[in-house]
Amino acid sequence: MNQPPFSDIVASLPSVTPFVGPETIERQQGSRFKVRIGANESAFGISPQARKAMSEMVSGLSWYCDPEGYELRSALADMHGVDLEHVILGAGIDDLLGLIVRLFMNPGDAVVASYGAYPTFAYHVNGYGGRLETVPYRNDRNDLLALTDQATKQNACMLFLANPDNPTGSFYGSNAISDILDRLPPDCLFILDEAYLDFVPPDTILPIDINDPRIIRMRTFSKAHGMAGARVGYAIAHKNIASAFNKVRLHFGVNLVAQVGALASLRDTKFVADVVQAVAEGRQEYNALAQETGLATLPSMTNFVAFDFGSSECADQVMNTLISCGVFLRKPVVEGLDRLVRVTVGAPGDRAVFADIFRAVMKEIQSG
Ligand SMILES: Cc1ncc(COP(=O)(O)O)c(C=O)c1O
């Protein structure tokens, strides 16, 4: 029996699983992690108001959700001072990234991102047959000038930037971001992934200009709102672009419970402010822990801190040892960033467990 052939694009893709979850490692190791601080999830739970709204909505699950996500989009539009028609919902930024690639890229087109940038963009670009042209990080930050130069050189249809950045945690303020728009080549879309923006002081953020059709901004409920498992994100864009999403998006993709949860969380501003504060404290604690063990950390505007081990060998050794001791962590794999291990800010109890294990592992490695 012949198997029908896969499409040319799919046949050309590697058969690796791009995202190995902690659950997979737990199954392989045969034991549960003690501390889960590897995927930049929030250790501070979800808003009690979101929990209540979601619990109440469970009994409504026999009905399809509102495909327009009207109430949530209205609340988001109000919050950002834009009209409803500029707001697009998706099952997280990861979902929106795939839709954007599908909307703007033809097979063979060039797109630009940093080498080692948040990988889901590259995943979708590969999946739709695009050509990813990268630019190395410079001093552990996205090299904005080189990114726009590369976009110009490659005649790129899209330029991707996560700001704040994953995996470095670095951040550029409004002037630097608006400079990108000044240097952007014609017909190139600027995809600004702002997953961690809740952790940034508001006065440093470039105001949203919904009349500029060259930029899409994306936010998520996965980080400060603590709802990564619910899968809710949104984009804000020019109305022509926003309406084009309706051609490709999965209309019931943001489920009923997720929609009401996100709406309630959006209204619980105190909860989110408390999380942001708690995360800032956690980052300080990690910086102190690194210092105590003779390590540097990168400045971070996110819910994680990148510890610098100086070499990829050392970073690999520490991370693998920590994983075998029950601490779930991840690290960048690309040259230049592979000396880093990214540590998500856990709850205070998790941080204490991590700190004990980390000190013991470092002592062992440093003495041996
Ligand atoms: C830069 C960046 N963008 C997007 C995401 C994923 O966001 P979402 O859960 O909304 O898909 C992450 C998650 O770690 C991230 O680091």
Ligand as a Chemical Component Dictionary entry (heavy atoms), coordinates in Angstrom:
data_LIG
# 
_chem_comp.id                   LIG 
_chem_comp.type                 NON-POLYMER 
_chem_comp.pdbx_formal_charge   0 
_chem_comp.three_letter_code    LIG 
# 
loop_
_chem_comp_atom.comp_id 
_chem_comp_atom.atom_id 
_chem_comp_atom.alt_atom_id 
_chem_comp_atom.type_symbol 
_chem_comp_atom.charge 
_chem_comp_atom.model_Cartn_x 
_chem_comp_atom.model_Cartn_y 
_chem_comp_atom.model_Cartn_z 
_chem_comp_atom.pdbx_ordinal 
LIG C1 C1 C 0 8.572 36.098 23.055 1  
LIG C2 C2 C 0 7.428 35.155 23.234 2  
LIG N1 N1 N 0 6.376 35.260 22.425 3  
LIG C3 C3 C 0 5.317 34.442 22.560 4  
LIG C4 C4 C 0 5.290 33.465 23.525 5  
LIG C5 C5 C 0 4.117 32.547 23.601 6  
LIG O1 O1 O 0 2.977 33.250 23.916 7  
LIG P1 P1 P 0 1.569 32.549 23.913 8  
LIG O2 O2 O 0 1.490 31.669 25.113 9  
LIG O3 O3 O 0 0.623 33.687 23.936 10 
LIG O4 O4 O 0 1.460 31.749 22.641 11 
LIG C6 C6 C 0 6.362 33.326 24.403 12 
LIG C7 C7 C 0 6.348 32.273 25.443 13 
LIG O5 O5 O 0 7.278 31.958 26.091 14 
LIG C8 C8 C 0 7.471 34.190 24.236 15 
LIG O6 O6 O 0 8.540 34.071 25.011 16 
# 
loop_
_chem_comp_bond.comp_id 
_chem_comp_bond.atom_id_1 
_chem_comp_bond.atom_id_2 
_chem_comp_bond.value_order 
_chem_comp_bond.pdbx_ordinal 
LIG C1 C2 SING 1  
LIG C2 N1 SING 2  
LIG C2 C8 DOUB 3  
LIG N1 C3 DOUB 4  
LIG C3 C4 SING 5  
LIG C4 C5 SING 6  
LIG C4 C6 DOUB 7  
LIG C5 O1 SING 8  
LIG O1 P1 SING 9  
LIG P1 O2 DOUB 10 
LIG P1 O3 SING 11 
LIG P1 O4 SING 12 
LIG C6 C7 SING 13 
LIG C6 C8 SING 14 
LIG C7 O5 DOUB 15 
LIG C8 O6 SING 16 
# 
